[in-house]
Amino acid sequence: MHAESQERLRILSLSPKPAWAEVWHLRKIFIPRRSITGRLLTGQVWRRHDGRRWIYKKFTADNS
């Protein structure tokens, strides 16, 4: 019972994200990745971590 309650607290903990997780990073990728909208991306992309996985967004000159 005690282990279950500790596991629940660990899952529900609201620890703050690291500072780098809030920032979009410009990256060059060689293996295609899925974007936020589900499209495949290659080349230069914006990348950000949401706490569980990397999120990718298409890079264009006008959104820099």
N, C-alpha and C positions, 0 to 999 in steps of 0.2 A: 504493500500500500504506500509506503513512504517513497519508494522509487517512482511510482506512478505520479505522485503529486510533484516530485522534483522535475520529472519529464514535462508535465503540463506547464509548470512555471518557466522552464527553459524555452518551450515552444512559444509561450505567450509573452516572453520578456520583450520589453520595448527599448532595447539598447540602441543608442544613437548610431547612425551610419558614419563611417569615416569620411573625412572631408573630401577625399578624392572620388568618392562614390557619387557625389552630387554634381560632378563636372563632366562635360562631354570632352572626350579625347579624340583627336584626329589620328587615325591609324590606317596603315596600309595592310590589306588582307589579301592572301593568295588563295585561300580555300573559301568558296562562296558561303555566305552567311545569310540567314533570314533577317529581314528588317522588321521594324515595328508593324508594318502593314502586311508582312508575310512574303514580300518579294525577295528574290535572291540578289545579293549585292556582292560586288568584287571591287578591287582597287582601293581607293581612299574612301573611308567611311568615318562617321562619328560613332564613338562607342562610349557607353556609360554602364556602370554596374548598379543594379537595383537592389542589391543585398543578397540575391540568390543566383542571378545569371547576368550575362552581358546583354545589353540592348544595343542594336545597331540602327543607324539612321543614314540615309543617303547623303553624301557630301556633294554640295554644289557651291560654286563660287559666291552666290548671293546669300547663303546662310552662314557665312563665316564671320 
